[in-house]
Amino acid sequence: MKKKPYVPSGNLVDLLLDAICVVDQEGRFVFVSAACEQIFGYTAEEMVGRSMIELVLPEDRARTLQAASEVMLGTSKPNFENRYVRKDGQIVHIMWSARWSADDQLRIAVAHDVSERKRSESMQAALYAISEAAHLAKDLPSLFEKVHSIVGQLLPAINFSVVLYDEQNDQLSFPYHIDERYQAPAPHNLAAPTLSAEIIRTGQTLLLSPETLTTLPEHVQAIDCASLYWLGVPLTSHNGTIGALVVQSYTHGARYTDKDKELLQFVSTQIATAIERQQMLSRLQFMAQYDQLTQLPNRALLYDRLHTALTRTRREQTQLSLLFLDLDKFKQVNDTFGHTIGDLLLQLVAKRLRQCVRESDTVARLGGDEFVVLLEDFHSPDHAVLVAEKIRLALNQPFDLNGQAHMILPSIGVAFYPQHGNDAQQLLTHADNAMYAAKKSGGNRFQITLDPSPH
């Protein structure tokens, strides 16, 4: 005999604001109230007979099945929360009040849509998390990574990009780009016909889907929109639009809606403020550690790197060398041609010095026309000697200073660890003394310190 479908008593049917769901032992819907269509997007006919767990967000299925098992054992669940996927792909947050009817062998549950409350809570939590990240992040990459994590809790953000606009150089860059299919786009200027440039040019959000791609302005190409769904919001601060946040999806299962647009817009101002704060801190840190004229490490950063290098050299039992360099008769250049030409000369010298060493080595400016080169991770003193000669020859080539050729010759002092000192100050002192010895011998040469005594 065919079993009649379960129909709840009249007083339950009257609860129109919440949805009533009745599920059998196998976890299939046997009855749903009319309110279910408003919450889940499915009609009663589409839900009855379907497995309940199929509609649950995959991340919540395990604990939902656990809760269902506990209800069937007689445990009441008055405030159980989980997430369902609506027919249109949107995620809804549901609070359940469920009990087990032993007589009918059915789970009877009332579902209350708490999506708006959860949305409000999520946005407030996101703002707090962004503010915290702005203060704790040690640099921009770590800030971007944290922001990606925060945004990912608000909407689908597997594919996430931060676009920054450098107004001074008129260039868009992509310092953070996580994408399951494509690498970061190449930097380009604001006039480029791309979606990111359009957002920054107009300061307007773009929400694209297969249906709305045709609405793009004619001057904007969608070639950089290979995804099905694309959402980009401007990063706006009191200084104007500094960039954009972009999320995109390649599947219909993670589409973006107007609510997602509102969420991303809501947090974008806070994110822009966090980015500007980190940029300011980075600039201040750079100013504290680098020479503003030559962009080389300054005395403080040199000492820091030298202490670190000495520790590493002792541990790995390699060698380390300092080259102390002074430009012969540099004062005459300043006195004759002025400080502008002198500054240009120092910048060109710094560039040539960097070209003479490895990326792992350090070229620093102590001040005036004094430079120090820190060489590490080598096993023969010949390496430092070869670098010193390479520098001497490089600086012997004429410098083009505003159309005029100028010559400037170096005096270089060389000191080795551990032969000439066990700490930073001893090594610098010996290299400095050797440099003065080279200068007294006529300059345009390098001199290895002559003090071999142990320290």
The 8 nearest C-alpha neighbors of each residue, nearest first, counted from 0:
[[1, 2, 3, 4, 5, 103, 29, 104],
 [2, 0, 3, 4, 5, 29, 48, 6],
 [1, 3, 0, 4, 5, 29, 103, 6],
 [2, 4, 5, 1, 6, 0, 29, 30],
 [5, 3, 6, 2, 29, 30, 1, 47],
 [4, 6, 30, 3, 29, 7, 21, 103],
 [5, 7, 4, 8, 30, 29, 3, 9],
 [8, 6, 11, 9, 5, 12, 10, 30],
 [7, 9, 10, 11, 6, 12, 13, 5],
 [10, 8, 12, 11, 13, 7, 6, 14],
 [9, 11, 13, 12, 8, 14, 7, 15],
 [12, 10, 13, 9, 14, 8, 7, 19],
 [11, 13, 9, 14, 10, 8, 7, 32],
 [12, 14, 11, 10, 15, 9, 16, 8],
 [15, 13, 12, 11, 16, 17, 10, 18],
 [14, 16, 13, 17, 34, 18, 12, 33],
 [15, 17, 14, 18, 34, 111, 13, 112],
 [18, 16, 111, 15, 110, 14, 34, 109],
 [17, 19, 34, 110, 35, 109, 32, 20],
 [20, 18, 109, 32, 31, 108, 110, 17],
 [19, 21, 31, 108, 30, 107, 109, 22],
 [20, 22, 107, 30, 106, 29, 28, 108],
 [23, 21, 28, 106, 27, 26, 29, 105],
 [24, 22, 105, 26, 25, 27, 106, 28],
 [23, 25, 26, 105, 104, 22, 27, 106],
 [26, 24, 23, 27, 22, 50, 28, 51],
 [25, 27, 23, 24, 22, 50, 51, 28],
 [28, 26, 50, 22, 49, 48, 51, 23],
 [27, 29, 22, 47, 48, 30, 21, 49],
 [28, 30, 47, 22, 21, 48, 27, 5],
 [31, 29, 21, 28, 20, 47, 5, 32],
 [32, 30, 20, 19, 43, 21, 35, 33],
 [31, 33, 19, 34, 18, 35, 20, 30],
 [32, 34, 35, 36, 31, 43, 18, 42],
 [35, 33, 18, 37, 36, 32, 15, 17],
 [36, 34, 18, 38, 33, 37, 39, 32],
 [35, 37, 40, 41, 42, 39, 34, 38],
 [36, 38, 34, 35, 40, 39, 33, 41],
 [37, 39, 35, 36, 40, 34, 112, 85],
 [40, 38, 85, 36, 41, 35, 37, 86],
 [39, 41, 36, 86, 85, 37, 38, 42],
 [42, 40, 36, 39, 45, 86, 46, 43],
 [43, 41, 36, 45, 44, 46, 40, 35],
 [42, 44, 46, 45, 31, 47, 41, 33],
 [43, 45, 42, 46, 47, 41, 48, 31],
 [46, 44, 42, 43, 41, 47, 49, 48],
 [45, 47, 43, 49, 44, 48, 41, 42],
 [48, 46, 28, 29, 49, 44, 45, 30],
 [47, 49, 28, 27, 29, 46, 50, 45],
 [50, 48, 27, 46, 47, 28, 51, 45],
 [51, 49, 27, 52, 53, 26, 28, 48],
 [50, 52, 53, 27, 26, 54, 49, 28],
 [51, 53, 55, 54, 50, 60, 26, 64],
 [54, 52, 51, 55, 50, 49, 56, 57],
 [53, 55, 52, 83, 84, 51, 56, 85],
 [54, 56, 83, 52, 53, 60, 82, 57],
 [55, 57, 83, 59, 58, 82, 84, 60],
 [58, 56, 60, 59, 55, 61, 53, 54],
 [57, 59, 56, 60, 61, 55, 82, 62],
 [60, 58, 57, 56, 61, 62, 63, 81],
 [61, 59, 63, 57, 62, 58, 55, 64],
 [60, 62, 64, 63, 59, 65, 58, 57],
 [61, 63, 65, 64, 60, 59, 66, 67],
 [64, 62, 60, 66, 65, 61, 59, 67],
 [65, 63, 67, 61, 66, 62, 60, 68],
 [64, 66, 62, 68, 63, 67, 61, 69],
 [65, 67, 63, 69, 68, 64, 62, 70],
 [68, 66, 64, 70, 69, 65, 63, 71],
 [69, 67, 71, 65, 66, 70, 64, 72],
 [68, 70, 72, 66, 67, 71, 74, 65],
 [71, 69, 74, 67, 73, 72, 68, 99],
 [72, 70, 68, 73, 69, 99, 67, 106],
 [73, 71, 69, 70, 74, 68, 99, 67],
 [72, 74, 70, 71, 99, 75, 69, 98],
 [75, 73, 70, 69, 72, 76, 71, 98],
 [74, 76, 98, 70, 77, 97, 73, 99],
 [75, 77, 97, 96, 78, 79, 74, 98],
 [76, 78, 96, 97, 75, 79, 95, 98],
 [79, 77, 95, 96, 76, 94, 80, 97],
 [78, 80, 95, 94, 76, 77, 96, 81],
 [81, 79, 94, 93, 95, 78, 92, 82],
 [82, 80, 93, 92, 59, 94, 83, 79],
 [81, 83, 92, 91, 56, 93, 55, 90],
 [82, 84, 55, 56, 91, 54, 90, 85],
 [83, 85, 90, 54, 88, 89, 56, 55],
 [86, 84, 39, 88, 89, 87, 40, 90],
 [85, 87, 40, 88, 41, 39, 84, 89],
 [88, 86, 85, 89, 40, 84, 39, 90],
 [89, 87, 85, 86, 84, 252, 90, 253],
 [90, 88, 85, 87, 84, 91, 86, 254],
 [89, 91, 84, 83, 85, 82, 88, 92],
 [92, 90, 83, 114, 82, 93, 84, 89],
 [91, 93, 82, 114, 113, 81, 112, 83],
 [94, 92, 112, 80, 81, 111, 113, 82],
 [93, 95, 80, 111, 79, 110, 78, 112],
 [96, 94, 110, 79, 78, 109, 97, 80],
 [95, 97, 77, 109, 108, 76, 78, 79],
 [96, 98, 108, 76, 107, 95, 77, 75],
 [99, 97, 75, 107, 106, 70, 108, 100],
 [98, 100, 106, 71, 70, 105, 101, 73],
 [101, 99, 105, 103, 102, 104, 106, 98],
 [102, 100, 104, 103, 99, 105, 71, 73],
 [101, 103, 100, 104, 105, 99, 106, 71],
 [102, 104, 105, 100, 101, 5, 99, 106],
 [105, 103, 101, 100, 102, 24, 23, 106],
 [104, 106, 23, 100, 103, 22, 99, 107],
 [107, 105, 99, 22, 21, 98, 100, 23],
 [108, 106, 21, 98, 97, 20, 99, 105],
 [107, 109, 97, 20, 96, 19, 21, 95],
 [108, 110, 19, 96, 95, 18, 20, 97],
 [111, 109, 95, 18, 17, 94, 93, 19],
 [110, 112, 94, 17, 93, 113, 95, 109],
 [113, 111, 93, 114, 92, 94, 110, 38],
 [114, 112, 116, 92, 115, 93, 111, 117],
 [115, 113, 92, 117, 116, 91, 112, 118],
 [116, 114, 118, 117, 113, 119, 112, 92],
 [115, 117, 119, 113, 118, 114, 120, 121],
 [118, 116, 120, 114, 115, 119, 121, 113],
 [119, 117, 115, 121, 116, 120, 114, 122],
 [118, 120, 116, 122, 121, 117, 115, 123],
 [119, 121, 117, 123, 118, 122, 124, 116],
 [122, 120, 124, 118, 119, 123, 117, 125],
 [121, 123, 125, 119, 124, 120, 118, 126],
 [122, 124, 126, 120, 125, 121, 119, 127],
 [123, 125, 121, 127, 122, 126, 120, 128],
 [126, 124, 122, 128, 123, 127, 121, 129],
 [127, 125, 123, 129, 128, 124, 130, 122],
 [126, 128, 130, 124, 125, 129, 131, 123],
 [127, 129, 125, 131, 130, 126, 132, 124],
 [130, 128, 132, 126, 131, 127, 125, 133],
 [129, 131, 127, 133, 128, 132, 126, 134],
 [130, 132, 128, 134, 129, 133, 127, 135],
 [133, 131, 129, 135, 134, 130, 136, 128],
 [132, 134, 273, 130, 131, 135, 136, 129],
 [133, 135, 131, 132, 136, 130, 273, 277],
 [134, 136, 132, 133, 131, 137, 142, 130],
 [137, 135, 142, 132, 138, 141, 133, 134],
 [136, 138, 135, 141, 139, 142, 277, 134],
 [139, 137, 136, 141, 140, 142, 277, 281],
 [138, 140, 142, 141, 143, 277, 274, 137],
 [141, 139, 143, 142, 138, 144, 175, 174],
 [140, 142, 144, 143, 139, 138, 136, 145],
 [143, 141, 139, 145, 136, 140, 144, 146],
 [144, 142, 146, 140, 145, 141, 139, 147],
 [143, 145, 141, 147, 142, 146, 140, 148],
 [144, 146, 148, 142, 147, 143, 141, 149],
 [145, 147, 149, 143, 148, 144, 150, 142],
 [148, 146, 144, 150, 145, 149, 151, 143],
 [147, 149, 151, 145, 146, 150, 144, 152],
 [150, 148, 146, 151, 152, 147, 125, 145],
 [151, 149, 153, 147, 152, 148, 146, 154],
 [152, 150, 156, 148, 149, 153, 154, 155],
 [151, 153, 150, 149, 154, 148, 155, 121],
 [152, 154, 150, 151, 121, 149, 155, 262],
 [153, 155, 151, 152, 156, 259, 150, 255],
 [156, 154, 151, 157, 253, 153, 152, 246],
 [157, 155, 151, 158, 159, 246, 154, 150],
 [156, 158, 159, 155, 178, 151, 177, 179],
 [159, 157, 178, 156, 177, 247, 246, 179],
 [158, 160, 246, 177, 156, 245, 176, 157],
 [161, 159, 176, 245, 175, 244, 177, 162],
 [160, 162, 244, 175, 173, 243, 174, 176],
 [161, 163, 173, 243, 242, 172, 244, 160],
 [164, 162, 242, 172, 171, 241, 173, 161],
 [163, 165, 171, 242, 241, 170, 166, 172],
 [166, 164, 170, 167, 169, 168, 171, 163],
 [165, 167, 169, 168, 164, 170, 241, 171],
 [166, 168, 165, 169, 170, 164, 171, 188],
 [167, 169, 166, 170, 165, 188, 164, 171],
 [170, 168, 166, 188, 165, 167, 189, 171],
 [169, 171, 188, 165, 187, 168, 164, 189],
 [172, 170, 164, 187, 186, 163, 188, 165],
 [171, 173, 186, 163, 162, 174, 170, 164],
 [172, 174, 162, 175, 161, 176, 183, 163],
 [175, 173, 172, 161, 176, 162, 163, 140],
 [176, 174, 161, 173, 160, 143, 177, 140],
 [177, 175, 160, 183, 159, 178, 173, 161],
 [178, 176, 159, 158, 160, 175, 179, 157],
 [179, 177, 158, 180, 181, 176, 159, 182],
 [178, 180, 181, 158, 177, 157, 182, 249],
 [181, 179, 178, 182, 158, 177, 249, 225],
 [182, 180, 178, 179, 183, 184, 177, 176],
 [181, 183, 184, 178, 180, 176, 177, 179],
 [182, 184, 176, 173, 185, 181, 177, 175],
 [185, 183, 182, 186, 173, 172, 223, 181],
 [184, 186, 187, 183, 172, 173, 171, 182],
 [187, 185, 172, 171, 184, 170, 173, 188],
 [188, 186, 171, 170, 185, 191, 189, 172],
 [189, 187, 170, 169, 190, 171, 191, 186],
 [188, 190, 196, 191, 169, 170, 171, 187],
 [189, 191, 188, 192, 196, 187, 200, 193],
 [190, 192, 189, 193, 188, 196, 187, 219],
 [193, 191, 219, 220, 218, 190, 196, 194],
 [194, 192, 196, 195, 191, 220, 219, 197],
 [193, 195, 197, 196, 198, 219, 221, 192],
 [196, 194, 198, 197, 193, 199, 243, 162],
 [195, 197, 199, 193, 189, 198, 194, 200],
 [196, 198, 200, 194, 195, 199, 201, 193],
 [199, 197, 195, 202, 203, 201, 196, 200],
 [198, 200, 202, 196, 197, 201, 240, 233],
 [201, 199, 197, 198, 202, 196, 189, 203],
 [202, 200, 203, 198, 199, 197, 196, 204],
 [201, 203, 199, 198, 233, 200, 240, 204],
 [204, 202, 201, 198, 233, 205, 232, 199],
 [203, 205, 232, 231, 198, 233, 206, 202],
 [204, 206, 231, 230, 207, 203, 232, 198],
 [207, 205, 230, 229, 231, 204, 208, 260],
 [208, 206, 229, 211, 228, 212, 230, 205],
 [207, 209, 228, 211, 210, 227, 212, 229],
 [210, 208, 211, 212, 227, 207, 228, 213],
 [209, 211, 208, 212, 213, 207, 214, 227],
 [212, 210, 208, 213, 214, 207, 209, 215],
 [213, 211, 214, 209, 215, 207, 210, 208],
 [212, 214, 211, 215, 210, 209, 216, 207],
 [213, 215, 212, 211, 216, 210, 217, 207],
 [216, 214, 213, 212, 217, 219, 211, 221],
 [217, 215, 219, 218, 214, 220, 213, 197],
 [216, 218, 219, 215, 220, 214, 213, 192],
 [217, 219, 216, 192, 220, 215, 193, 197],
 [220, 218, 192, 217, 216, 193, 221, 215],
 [219, 221, 222, 192, 193, 218, 194, 223],
 [222, 220, 224, 223, 219, 194, 193, 212],
 [221, 223, 224, 220, 225, 193, 194, 219],
 [222, 224, 221, 225, 193, 194, 220, 184],
 [225, 223, 221, 222, 226, 229, 194, 227],
 [224, 226, 223, 222, 227, 221, 249, 228],
 [227, 225, 249, 224, 228, 248, 247, 229],
 [228, 226, 249, 208, 209, 248, 250, 229],
 [227, 229, 208, 248, 247, 226, 207, 254],
 [230, 228, 247, 207, 206, 246, 226, 248],
 [231, 229, 206, 246, 245, 205, 247, 207],
 [230, 232, 245, 205, 244, 204, 246, 243],
 [231, 233, 204, 244, 243, 264, 205, 234],
 [234, 232, 243, 202, 235, 242, 198, 199],
 [235, 233, 243, 242, 271, 240, 267, 241],
 [234, 236, 240, 239, 233, 268, 241, 271],
 [235, 237, 238, 239, 271, 240, 272, 268],
 [236, 238, 239, 235, 240, 272, 241, 271],
 [239, 237, 236, 240, 241, 235, 275, 272],
 [240, 238, 236, 237, 235, 241, 234, 202],
 [239, 241, 235, 234, 242, 199, 236, 233],
 [242, 240, 164, 234, 163, 235, 239, 236],
 [243, 241, 163, 234, 164, 162, 240, 233],
 [242, 244, 233, 234, 162, 232, 161, 245],
 [245, 243, 161, 232, 231, 160, 162, 233],
 [244, 246, 231, 160, 230, 159, 243, 161],
 [247, 245, 159, 230, 158, 156, 229, 231],
 [248, 246, 229, 228, 158, 230, 226, 245],
 [247, 249, 228, 250, 226, 227, 253, 229],
 [248, 250, 226, 227, 228, 247, 251, 253],
 [251, 249, 252, 248, 253, 227, 254, 228],
 [250, 252, 253, 254, 249, 227, 248, 88],
 [251, 253, 250, 88, 254, 248, 249, 89],
 [254, 252, 251, 250, 248, 155, 255, 88],
 [253, 255, 251, 228, 252, 248, 256, 88],
 [256, 254, 259, 228, 253, 257, 230, 260],
 [255, 257, 259, 258, 260, 254, 206, 89],
 [256, 258, 260, 259, 261, 255, 206, 262],
 [259, 257, 261, 256, 260, 262, 255, 263],
 [260, 258, 262, 256, 257, 261, 255, 263],
 [259, 261, 257, 263, 258, 262, 264, 256],
 [262, 260, 258, 264, 259, 263, 265, 257],
 [261, 263, 259, 265, 260, 264, 258, 266],
 [264, 262, 260, 265, 266, 261, 267, 259],
 [263, 265, 267, 261, 262, 266, 260, 232],
 [264, 266, 262, 263, 267, 261, 268, 122],
 [265, 267, 269, 263, 264, 268, 270, 126],
 [268, 266, 270, 264, 269, 234, 265, 263],
 [269, 267, 271, 270, 266, 235, 234, 272],
 [268, 270, 272, 266, 267, 271, 273, 126],
 [269, 271, 267, 273, 268, 272, 274, 266],
 [272, 270, 268, 274, 234, 273, 269, 267],
 [271, 273, 269, 275, 270, 274, 276, 268],
 [274, 272, 133, 270, 276, 271, 275, 269],
 [273, 275, 271, 277, 276, 272, 278, 270],
 [276, 274, 278, 272, 277, 273, 279, 271],
 [275, 277, 279, 273, 274, 278, 272, 280],
 [276, 278, 280, 274, 279, 275, 281, 273],
 [279, 277, 275, 281, 276, 280, 274, 282],
 [278, 280, 282, 276, 277, 281, 275, 283],
 [281, 279, 277, 283, 282, 278, 284, 276],
 [280, 282, 278, 284, 279, 283, 285, 277],
 [283, 281, 285, 279, 280, 284, 286, 278],
 [284, 282, 280, 286, 285, 281, 279, 287],
 [283, 285, 281, 287, 282, 286, 280, 288],
 [286, 284, 282, 288, 287, 283, 289, 281],
 [285, 287, 283, 284, 289, 288, 282, 291],
 [288, 286, 284, 285, 289, 283, 299, 297],
 [289, 287, 285, 300, 286, 297, 296, 284],
 [290, 288, 296, 297, 295, 286, 285, 294],
 [289, 291, 294, 297, 295, 292, 293, 296],
 [290, 292, 294, 293, 289, 286, 295, 285],
 [291, 293, 290, 294, 346, 342, 345, 295],
 [292, 294, 346, 295, 290, 291, 349, 345],
 [295, 293, 290, 291, 289, 292, 296, 349],
 [294, 296, 363, 293, 290, 289, 364, 297],
 [297, 295, 289, 363, 300, 288, 290, 301],
 [298, 296, 289, 290, 364, 300, 299, 363],
 [297, 299, 301, 365, 300, 302, 364, 296],
 [300, 298, 302, 301, 297, 288, 303, 296],
 [299, 301, 303, 288, 302, 297, 298, 296],
 [302, 300, 298, 304, 303, 299, 305, 297],
 [303, 301, 305, 299, 300, 304, 306, 298],
 [304, 302, 300, 306, 301, 305, 299, 307],
 [303, 305, 307, 301, 306, 302, 308, 300],
 [304, 306, 302, 308, 307, 303, 301, 309],
 [307, 305, 309, 303, 308, 304, 302, 310],
 [308, 306, 304, 310, 305, 309, 311, 303],
 [307, 309, 305, 311, 310, 306, 312, 304],
 [308, 310, 312, 306, 311, 307, 305, 313],
 [311, 309, 307, 313, 308, 312, 314, 306],
 [310, 312, 308, 314, 309, 313, 315, 307],
 [311, 313, 309, 317, 315, 314, 316, 310],
 [314, 312, 316, 310, 311, 315, 309, 317],
 [315, 313, 311, 312, 316, 310, 317, 309],
 [314, 316, 312, 317, 313, 311, 376, 310],
 [317, 315, 313, 312, 314, 318, 311, 378],
 [316, 318, 312, 315, 376, 378, 377, 319],
 [319, 317, 377, 378, 376, 416, 375, 312],
 [318, 320, 375, 416, 374, 415, 376, 312],
 [319, 321, 415, 374, 414, 373, 416, 375],
 [322, 320, 373, 414, 372, 413, 374, 323],
 [321, 323, 413, 372, 371, 412, 324, 430],
 [324, 322, 371, 412, 430, 411, 431, 370],
 [325, 323, 411, 370, 369, 410, 371, 322],
 [324, 326, 369, 410, 409, 368, 327, 370],
 [327, 325, 409, 329, 368, 408, 410, 328],
 [326, 328, 408, 329, 409, 325, 407, 410],
 [329, 327, 330, 331, 326, 332, 407, 408],
 [328, 330, 332, 331, 327, 326, 333, 368],
 [331, 329, 333, 332, 328, 334, 327, 335],
 [330, 332, 334, 329, 333, 328, 335, 336],
 [333, 331, 329, 335, 330, 334, 336, 341],
 [334, 332, 337, 338, 330, 341, 331, 336],
 [333, 335, 331, 332, 337, 336, 330, 338],
 [336, 334, 332, 333, 331, 337, 330, 338],
 [335, 337, 333, 332, 334, 340, 338, 341],
 [338, 336, 333, 339, 334, 340, 335, 341],
 [337, 339, 341, 333, 340, 342, 336, 334],
 [340, 338, 342, 341, 337, 343, 336, 333],
 [339, 341, 343, 342, 338, 337, 336, 344],
 [342, 340, 338, 344, 333, 339, 343, 332],
 [341, 343, 345, 339, 344, 340, 338, 346],
 [344, 342, 340, 346, 341, 345, 339, 347],
 [343, 345, 341, 347, 342, 346, 348, 340],
 [346, 344, 348, 342, 347, 343, 349, 341],
 [347, 345, 293, 349, 343, 344, 348, 342],
 [346, 348, 350, 344, 349, 345, 343, 351],
 [347, 349, 345, 351, 350, 346, 344, 352],
 [350, 348, 346, 352, 347, 351, 345, 293],
 [349, 351, 347, 353, 348, 352, 346, 354],
 [352, 350, 354, 348, 353, 349, 347, 355],
 [351, 353, 349, 355, 354, 350, 348, 390],
 [354, 352, 350, 355, 351, 356, 349, 362],
 [353, 355, 351, 352, 356, 350, 357, 349],
 [354, 356, 352, 353, 390, 351, 389, 386],
 [357, 355, 353, 354, 360, 358, 352, 386],
 [358, 356, 359, 360, 355, 353, 354, 361],
 [357, 359, 360, 356, 361, 353, 354, 355],
 [358, 360, 357, 361, 375, 356, 374, 376],
 [361, 359, 374, 357, 358, 373, 356, 375],
 [362, 360, 373, 372, 363, 359, 374, 301],
 [361, 363, 372, 371, 373, 353, 295, 360],
 [364, 362, 296, 371, 295, 297, 370, 301],
 [363, 365, 370, 297, 366, 369, 295, 371],
 [364, 366, 298, 369, 370, 297, 363, 371],
 [365, 367, 364, 369, 368, 370, 297, 298],
 [368, 366, 369, 365, 364, 370, 345, 325],
 [367, 369, 325, 326, 366, 370, 329, 345],
 [370, 368, 325, 365, 367, 366, 324, 364],
 [371, 369, 364, 324, 363, 365, 323, 325],
 [372, 370, 323, 363, 322, 362, 324, 364],
 [371, 373, 362, 322, 361, 321, 363, 374],
 [374, 372, 321, 361, 360, 320, 362, 371],
 [375, 373, 320, 360, 319, 321, 372, 361],
 [376, 374, 319, 377, 318, 320, 373, 360],
 [375, 377, 317, 318, 319, 378, 312, 374],
 [378, 376, 318, 375, 379, 317, 382, 319],
 [377, 379, 318, 317, 380, 376, 382, 319],
 [378, 380, 381, 382, 377, 318, 383, 317],
 [381, 379, 382, 383, 384, 378, 415, 377],
 [380, 382, 384, 379, 383, 385, 386, 378],
 [381, 383, 385, 380, 384, 379, 386, 377],
 [384, 382, 386, 385, 381, 380, 387, 320],
 [385, 383, 381, 387, 382, 386, 388, 380],
 [384, 386, 388, 382, 383, 387, 381, 389],
 [385, 387, 389, 383, 388, 384, 390, 382],
 [388, 386, 384, 390, 389, 385, 383, 391],
 [387, 389, 391, 385, 390, 386, 392, 384],
 [390, 388, 386, 392, 387, 391, 385, 393],
 [391, 389, 393, 387, 388, 392, 355, 386],
 [392, 390, 388, 394, 389, 393, 395, 387],
 [391, 393, 395, 389, 390, 394, 388, 396],
 [394, 392, 390, 395, 391, 396, 389, 351],
 [393, 395, 396, 391, 392, 390, 408, 407],
 [396, 394, 392, 393, 408, 391, 397, 407],
 [395, 397, 394, 393, 398, 392, 406, 407],
 [398, 396, 406, 405, 404, 395, 399, 394],
 [399, 397, 405, 404, 400, 406, 396, 344],
 [400, 398, 404, 403, 402, 401, 405, 397],
 [401, 399, 403, 402, 398, 404, 340, 405],
 [402, 400, 403, 399, 340, 404, 343, 398],
 [401, 403, 400, 399, 404, 398, 405, 340],
 [404, 402, 400, 399, 401, 405, 398, 397],
 [403, 405, 399, 398, 397, 400, 402, 406],
 [406, 404, 398, 397, 403, 399, 407, 400],
 [405, 407, 397, 398, 408, 395, 404, 396],
 [408, 406, 326, 327, 405, 395, 394, 409],
 [407, 409, 443, 327, 326, 395, 394, 406],
 [410, 408, 326, 443, 327, 325, 411, 391],
 [409, 411, 442, 443, 325, 444, 438, 437],
 [412, 410, 445, 324, 434, 323, 446, 444],
 [434, 411, 413, 433, 430, 446, 323, 322],
 [414, 412, 447, 322, 430, 321, 446, 448],
 [413, 415, 430, 321, 320, 448, 419, 426],
 [416, 414, 320, 419, 418, 319, 417, 321],
 [417, 415, 418, 319, 419, 420, 320, 318],
 [416, 418, 420, 421, 419, 415, 318, 319],
 [419, 417, 416, 415, 420, 451, 453, 452],
 [420, 418, 415, 417, 416, 451, 414, 426],
 [421, 419, 425, 426, 417, 454, 422, 416],
 [420, 422, 417, 454, 416, 425, 423, 419],
 [423, 421, 425, 424, 420, 426, 309, 306],
 [422, 424, 426, 425, 427, 305, 306, 302],
 [423, 425, 427, 426, 422, 428, 420, 429],
 [426, 424, 420, 428, 427, 423, 422, 429],
 [425, 427, 420, 429, 423, 428, 424, 414],
 [428, 426, 430, 424, 429, 425, 431, 423],
 [427, 429, 431, 425, 426, 430, 424, 432],
 [428, 430, 432, 426, 431, 427, 448, 414],
 [429, 431, 412, 414, 413, 433, 427, 323],
 [432, 430, 434, 428, 429, 433, 323, 427],
 [433, 431, 429, 435, 434, 430, 428, 436],
 [432, 434, 412, 448, 436, 430, 431, 435],
 [412, 433, 435, 411, 431, 437, 436, 432],
 [436, 434, 438, 432, 437, 433, 439, 431],
 [435, 437, 433, 439, 434, 438, 440, 432],
 [438, 436, 434, 440, 435, 446, 442, 439],
 [437, 439, 442, 435, 440, 441, 436, 410],
 [440, 438, 436, 441, 437, 435, 442, 434],
 [439, 441, 437, 438, 442, 436, 444, 435],
 [440, 442, 438, 439, 437, 443, 444, 410],
 [443, 441, 438, 410, 444, 437, 440, 409],
 [444, 442, 409, 410, 408, 391, 441, 445],
 [443, 445, 442, 410, 437, 411, 446, 409],
 [444, 446, 411, 412, 410, 437, 387, 447],
 [445, 447, 412, 437, 433, 413, 411, 448],
 [448, 446, 413, 412, 433, 414, 449, 445],
 [447, 449, 433, 450, 414, 413, 429, 446],
 [448, 450, 451, 447, 433, 446, 429, 419],
 [451, 449, 452, 448, 419, 429, 418, 453],
 [452, 450, 419, 449, 418, 453, 448, 420],
 [451, 453, 450, 454, 419, 418, 420, 449],
 [454, 452, 451, 418, 419, 420, 417, 421],
 [453, 420, 421, 452, 419, 425, 418, 417]]
